[in-house]
Amino acid sequence: DGVTSIGGRAFENCSSLVSITLSEGVTSIGDEAFRRCRKLQRITILGSPEFGKDVLRDASPDLLLTRLPLTKVKSLQMKRQAILGWIHRAPDDPPVEEDVEKSIRKYWSKSFESFLDSITTDGSLLPALLEQHLLSLEQADLLLERFEGNAEAVANLLEYKNQSFSSEAIEQQIGRA
């Protein structure tokens, strides 16, 4: 837990690294730190470090940010991986701070269309989006068009729309506000 910095190319080509959690004490992550870590599936970052260039070069893990708003992440790839980490988060993951959640939701709604191909090809994304109620009515409609011909996905999306956007569901959401 005494690590404060991850050096440049520190984990380069590390074929056994599947998941890593960086403590709040990590203040910087060097250039290409996780370069070619092709088996790396998840990085959880508990603090708010500074990032070097191309930290995830030739690697595409989910990135779970708990304290670092997306507004402070410059790399588009890292923003994209943070969205995926947010979508795939599990109940036992560390909590995401409210300002981080807001920044991710804002970026998600602005960049949703850039995720359409991923959602239609990655079998884990649609169930996670539905389970966590992360789709707006418009986004669900867009996905219905994309999944035309996929009976299971269409049925799941229609059920989601009925549950999330029925008059009862809207009244419950208003009552919680």
VMD Tcl script that draws the C-alpha trace (Angstrom):
set ca {
  {0.00 0.00 0.00}
  {3.05 2.27 0.07}
  {3.15 2.60 -3.75}
  {2.63 6.19 -4.88}
  {3.65 5.98 -8.51}
  {3.37 3.47 -11.36}
  {6.32 4.00 -13.69}
  {6.25 4.23 -17.45}
  {5.81 0.79 -19.06}
  {5.81 -0.74 -15.56}
  {3.53 -3.60 -16.59}
  {4.42 -3.74 -20.29}
  {3.65 -7.15 -21.85}
  {2.55 -8.54 -18.49}
  {0.60 -11.52 -19.76}
  {-0.52 -12.73 -16.33}
  {-2.10 -9.45 -15.18}
  {-5.90 -9.79 -15.32}
  {-7.06 -7.26 -12.72}
  {-5.44 -4.60 -10.56}
  {-6.61 -2.15 -7.90}
  {-4.60 1.02 -7.39}
  {-4.92 2.50 -3.91}
  {-5.75 6.10 -3.04}
  {-2.04 6.65 -2.45}
  {-1.14 6.25 -6.14}
  {-0.70 9.79 -7.43}
  {0.72 9.14 -10.90}
  {0.61 6.51 -13.61}
  {3.43 6.73 -16.15}
  {3.44 6.67 -19.94}
  {2.28 3.35 -21.41}
  {2.21 1.80 -17.92}
  {-0.10 -1.03 -19.05}
  {1.16 -1.31 -22.63}
  {0.26 -4.61 -24.32}
  {-1.39 -6.06 -21.19}
  {-3.81 -7.87 -23.45}
  {-5.30 -10.10 -20.74}
  {-5.93 -7.16 -18.42}
  {-9.70 -6.96 -17.93}
  {-10.10 -4.44 -15.12}
  {-8.27 -1.58 -13.42}
  {-9.90 -0.10 -10.31}
  {-8.51 3.30 -9.36}
  {-9.42 4.37 -5.82}
  {-7.66 7.73 -5.91}
  {-7.27 10.53 -8.44}
  {-3.84 10.13 -10.03}
  {-2.29 12.05 -12.90}
  {-1.97 9.97 -16.08}
  {0.94 9.82 -18.48}
  {0.51 9.38 -22.22}
  {-1.05 6.24 -23.68}
  {-1.38 4.54 -20.29}
  {-3.55 1.82 -21.87}
  {-1.70 1.48 -25.17}
  {-2.61 -1.85 -26.82}
  {-4.76 -2.80 -23.82}
  {-8.47 -2.27 -23.26}
  {-9.51 -3.12 -19.73}
  {-12.59 -1.77 -18.01}
  {-11.51 1.18 -15.89}
  {-13.41 1.80 -12.64}
  {-12.83 5.32 -11.37}
  {-14.14 5.97 -7.86}
  {-12.85 9.49 -7.09}
  {-11.66 10.91 -10.40}
  {-14.29 12.73 -12.51}
  {-14.09 12.15 -16.27}
  {-13.57 15.87 -16.74}
  {-10.03 15.31 -15.43}
  {-9.30 12.43 -17.83}
  {-7.82 13.71 -21.10}
  {-7.54 10.49 -23.10}
  {-10.64 9.54 -25.10}
  {-9.67 5.87 -24.82}
  {-9.51 6.11 -21.04}
  {-12.87 7.90 -20.94}
  {-14.35 5.09 -23.02}
  {-12.83 2.42 -20.77}
  {-14.15 4.30 -17.71}
  {-17.67 4.22 -19.19}
  {-17.32 0.45 -19.67}
  {-16.03 0.04 -16.11}
  {-19.01 2.03 -14.84}
  {-21.45 -0.10 -16.84}
  {-19.86 -3.38 -15.70}
  {-19.50 -2.44 -12.03}
  {-20.61 -5.04 -9.52}
  {-22.49 -4.60 -6.22}
  {-19.33 -5.34 -4.23}
  {-17.20 -2.77 -6.10}
  {-16.03 0.30 -4.19}
  {-18.58 3.14 -4.31}
  {-18.25 5.82 -6.97}
  {-18.35 9.38 -5.62}
  {-21.36 11.45 -6.65}
  {-19.41 13.99 -8.77}
  {-17.66 11.12 -10.57}
  {-21.03 9.44 -11.24}
  {-22.43 12.72 -12.61}
  {-19.44 13.24 -14.91}
  {-19.71 9.68 -16.22}
  {-23.47 9.94 -16.79}
  {-22.99 13.22 -18.67}
  {-20.27 11.76 -20.89}
  {-22.34 8.58 -21.40}
  {-25.36 10.50 -22.66}
  {-23.19 12.65 -24.98}
  {-21.24 9.70 -26.39}
  {-23.93 6.98 -26.38}
  {-24.05 6.65 -30.16}
  {-20.31 5.90 -30.27}
  {-21.03 2.81 -28.13}
  {-23.77 1.37 -30.38}
  {-21.47 -1.06 -32.20}
  {-19.97 -2.25 -28.91}
  {-23.40 -2.75 -27.37}
  {-24.59 -4.83 -30.32}
  {-21.45 -7.01 -30.45}
  {-20.44 -7.36 -26.76}
  {-22.94 -9.72 -25.18}
  {-22.29 -8.39 -21.66}
  {-23.16 -4.73 -22.29}
  {-26.89 -4.84 -22.99}
  {-27.75 -6.96 -19.91}
  {-25.63 -4.65 -17.70}
  {-27.28 -1.54 -19.15}
  {-30.74 -2.99 -18.57}
  {-29.99 -4.32 -15.09}
  {-28.65 -0.96 -13.91}
  {-31.35 1.08 -15.69}
  {-28.81 3.15 -17.59}
  {-30.80 3.73 -20.77}
  {-33.06 6.65 -21.56}
  {-36.20 6.07 -23.59}
  {-34.48 7.46 -26.70}
  {-31.44 5.21 -26.18}
  {-33.67 2.16 -25.75}
  {-35.46 3.05 -29.00}
  {-32.15 3.36 -30.85}
  {-31.11 -0.04 -29.56}
  {-34.41 -1.57 -30.61}
  {-33.60 -0.50 -34.18}
  {-30.08 -1.95 -33.90}
  {-31.24 -5.26 -32.46}
  {-33.99 -5.80 -35.03}
  {-33.93 -9.51 -35.81}
  {-32.54 -10.46 -32.38}
  {-35.72 -11.64 -30.67}
  {-34.19 -12.00 -27.19}
  {-32.61 -8.53 -27.17}
  {-35.79 -6.94 -28.55}
  {-37.91 -8.69 -25.90}
  {-35.54 -7.55 -23.14}
  {-35.56 -3.97 -24.41}
  {-39.36 -3.89 -24.68}
  {-39.68 -5.26 -21.14}
  {-37.17 -2.63 -19.94}
  {-39.18 0.14 -21.62}
  {-42.44 -1.11 -20.10}
  {-40.92 -1.34 -16.62}
  {-38.87 1.87 -16.72}
  {-41.15 4.19 -18.64}
  {-44.65 3.10 -17.65}
  {-46.78 5.68 -15.85}
  {-46.34 3.70 -12.58}
  {-42.56 3.67 -12.88}
  {-42.48 7.39 -13.62}
  {-44.70 8.12 -10.61}
  {-42.39 6.04 -8.40}
  {-39.33 7.93 -9.70}
  {-41.03 11.28 -9.06}
  {-42.00 10.13 -5.57}
  {-38.32 9.29 -4.82}
  {-37.05 12.69 -5.98}
}
mol new
graphics top color blue
foreach p $ca { graphics top sphere $p radius 0.5 }
foreach p [lrange $ca 0 end-1] q [lrange $ca 1 end] { graphics top cylinder $p $q radius 0.2 }
display resetview
